[in-house]
Amino acid sequence: MVSACLMGRNCKYNGGNNRNQRLLSYIQETESEVIEVCPERMGGLPTPRVPAEIVDGAVVNRDGVSVDLAFRAGARKALDLAMREIPDLCVLQSRSPSCGVKEIYDGSFSGKLIPGHGIFADLLLRHGFCVKDIEDL
């Protein structure tokens, strides 16, 4: 299972992607089957969208609007897919409020990072999936 933005899908908050050639080469070399997910889009959020961070345990966008329900709904849908498909490995986008595995932004919208997990990454980890940050691949 892979964050869709890493595959080159334009689902990132700013309308772009985080295409990762190293990941794409790994997938091709290992002939891996890939399940692409974007929990934010799966939760009904548009692309592009206002950037969001986790603030006191809830996801809020830069304008101060709570988008927590959409983030959690999308994370749950993506988890349900993982529970059906049982991927061997989940490779997720770094620092994302959905997919961050090791670090997330601190909620101040200042670019400061703190240890922590995004909403979807946390669900995967709590359900025992093997989850890797793209930077660790």
C-alpha positions in Angstrom: 0.0 0.0 0.0 1.5 3.3 -1.0 0.5 7.0 -0.6 -0.9 7.9 -4.0 1.1 11.2 -4.1 4.3 9.1 -4.1 3.1 7.3 -7.2 2.8 10.7 -9.0 -0.9 11.2 -8.5 -1.8 14.9 -8.1 -3.7 14.6 -4.8 -1.4 16.6 -2.6 -2.9 19.6 -0.7 -1.4 22.1 -3.3 -2.6 20.1 -6.3 0.8 18.5 -6.9 2.4 15.2 -6.0 5.4 13.8 -4.3 6.4 11.4 -7.1 9.3 9.3 -5.9 11.5 7.7 -8.6 13.3 5.5 -6.1 9.9 4.0 -5.0 8.8 3.6 -8.6 12.0 1.8 -9.4 11.7 -0.5 -6.4 8.1 -1.4 -7.4 9.2 -2.2 -10.9 12.3 -4.2 -9.8 10.3 -6.3 -7.3 7.3 -6.6 -9.5 5.2 -5.5 -6.5 1.5 -5.1 -6.7 0.5 -1.7 -5.5 -2.6 -0.4 -3.7 -2.6 3.4 -4.0 -4.4 5.4 -1.3 -4.9 9.0 -0.5 -6.8 9.1 2.8 -7.5 12.8 2.4 -9.2 12.4 -0.9 -10.9 9.2 0.4 -12.4 11.4 3.1 -13.9 13.7 0.6 -11.4 16.6 0.7 -10.8 18.4 -2.6 -7.5 18.9 -4.4 -6.2 21.5 -4.0 -7.1 22.2 -0.4 -6.0 24.4 2.4 -3.0 22.9 4.2 -3.9 21.1 7.5 -2.0 20.1 10.6 -2.8 18.2 13.8 -3.6 20.7 16.6 -4.2 19.2 20.0 -5.2 15.9 18.5 -7.6 17.2 15.9 -6.9 18.1 12.2 -7.4 21.8 11.5 -6.6 23.7 8.3 -4.5 26.8 8.2 -7.7 28.9 8.2 -8.7 27.4 11.5 -11.5 25.2 10.1 -11.7 21.7 11.5 -11.2 19.0 8.8 -10.8 16.3 11.4 -13.9 14.3 10.5 -12.9 14.1 6.8 -9.3 13.1 7.7 -10.6 10.4 10.1 -13.2 9.1 7.7 -10.6 8.8 4.9 -8.2 7.1 7.2 -10.8 4.6 8.2 -11.7 3.9 4.6 -8.1 3.4 3.7 -7.6 1.2 6.8 -10.7 -0.9 5.7 -9.0 -1.4 2.3 -5.8 -2.5 4.0 -7.7 -4.9 6.2 -9.3 -6.4 3.1 -6.1 -6.6 1.0 -3.5 -7.2 3.8 -0.5 -5.5 2.2 3.0 -6.8 3.2 4.3 -3.2 3.4 2.8 0.3 3.6 5.0 3.1 2.3 3.7 6.5 3.3 4.5 10.2 2.7 6.7 11.8 5.3 5.3 14.5 7.7 1.7 14.4 6.4 -1.1 14.8 8.9 -2.6 11.7 7.3 0.5 9.6 6.4 3.4 10.9 8.5 5.1 7.9 10.1 7.9 9.4 12.2 7.2 13.1 12.3 4.3 15.5 11.7 4.1 19.3 11.7 3.5 20.7 15.2 0.2 22.4 14.4 1.6 26.0 14.3 1.9 26.1 10.5 5.4 27.3 11.0 7.2 24.3 9.5 8.3 23.0 12.9 8.4 19.2 13.1 7.6 17.0 16.1 7.7 13.2 16.6 4.3 11.7 15.9 2.1 9.9 13.4 -0.5 11.1 11.0 -4.1 9.8 11.4 -3.9 7.0 8.8 -0.3 6.0 9.7 -1.4 5.7 13.4 -4.3 3.4 12.5 -2.1 1.2 10.4 0.5 0.9 13.1 -2.2 0.2 15.8 -3.5 -2.6 13.6 -0.1 -4.2 13.2 0.8 -3.3 9.6 4.4 -2.9 8.5 4.6 0.9 7.9 7.6 2.7 6.5 8.3 6.4 5.9 9.2 7.0 2.2 12.5 8.5 3.5 13.4 5.1 5.0 12.9 3.1 1.8 
